[in-house]
């Protein structure tokens, strides 16, 4: 047990079943939606962003489903690469770099993208930080982290982190459309999952 959930609760082959399915439904699914419906400008950067989100969910599912060290490595690999690369004796060479890059991206997109980008950024940040509260409760107070049927607050963390990250990518897509002066609009799946769509200019006869 690493995230409050009892091991092998419902299936002898899956260690943490609720954390496994919520990794796929709460993280990978949003990456898959982005791969299918997103990337309005058809650029590699957004393809890779959505693919990364999808693979993070797969890695998380592998970790919770097996508790194998290989999946543990894949679950934290990207954070490790950003913070620890080139760090002597395990001490980060640039410990504030992730926070600085995040702030730089936020300021840039909010300044360029307009109202849609700002709203999307704030929503992304609010959802992600809100989910982080559930993650911290689950990590440090697992005795009260229960949703019933063996589920813990970690399930909420997966959905919040996945959806928050997805909204962040969509906001960057909108910012890019504005920078390229392309007409785009926000459309929704099931009324609450947004994606960017290019709008074709009407033909003039």
Buried (B, 14 or more C-beta within 10 A) or exposed (E): EBBBBEEEBEEEEBBBBBBBBBBBBBBBBBBBBBBEBBBBBEEEEBBEBBBBBBBBBBBBBBBBBBBEEEBBEBBEEEEEEEBBEEEEEEEBEBEEEEEEEEEEBBEBBBEEBEEBBBBBBBBBBEBBEEBBEBBEBBBEEBEEBBEEEBBBBBBBBBBBBBBBBBBBBBBBBBBBBBEEEBEBEBEEEEEEBBBBBEEEEEEEE
